[in-house]
Amino acid sequence: MDIKEIQSLIKFVAKSGASEVKLEMEDVKITIRTGSGPTAPETTIVQQIPMAQPPVVPAAAPIVPQETAVPQTPVTEPVTESDDSKYITIKSPIIGTFYRKPSPDKPPFVEVGSTISQGDVLCVIEAMKLFNDIESEVSGKIVKVLVDDSSPVEFDQPLFLVDPS
């Protein structure tokens, strides 16, 4: 069977109104389906993927029309970014749950003001039921703890600020 015969067979099946024709010969098997026959209803399933909730942003102050606006002096907050630039940030190496204590009845590994050395355990991060000690890679003094105890942390999330001097 050559291409011309197959093409004429397709045209014949399309004109005949048949929805499906199967032809089997010694060396060739052909199945021709047309779109005119009854078909099973198509079902589409849409699955929603849960997304992380965006952080809650406090509502902005109401807009006051220009005629009634009272000039206010802007409130300036102390700039901490320039102060933080001299500190080293210790970040989470894994995703998990951050714990400051080795167990609920023990004191925290470090507090603000604690002096640490390279290799000291700073906290524990639980990932898949395994508790991983997070050790310091620098020596210095803990300036700030950036994560609350028993809260989830992401990879590369800042955990501590350390003053290396």
PEBELHU-V419350 format. One record per run of one state. SS is the DSSP state (helix for helix, strand for strand, loop for the rest). FROM is the first residue (numbers start at 1). TO is the last residue. If there is no record, write none. Layout:
{{SS FROM TO} {SS FROM TO}}
//
This chain:
{{loop 1 2} {helix 3 16} {loop 17 19} {strand 20 24} {loop 25 28} {strand 29 33} {loop 34 65} {helix 66 68} {loop 69 80} {helix 81 84} {loop 85 87} {strand 88 91} {loop 92 95} {strand 96 99} {loop 100 100} {strand 101 101} {loop 102 107} {strand 108 108} {loop 109 114} {strand 115 116} {loop 117 120} {strand 121 127} {loop 128 129} {strand 130 135} {loop 136 139} {strand 140 145} {loop 146 150} {strand 151 153} {loop 154 157} {strand 158 163} {loop 164 165}}
//
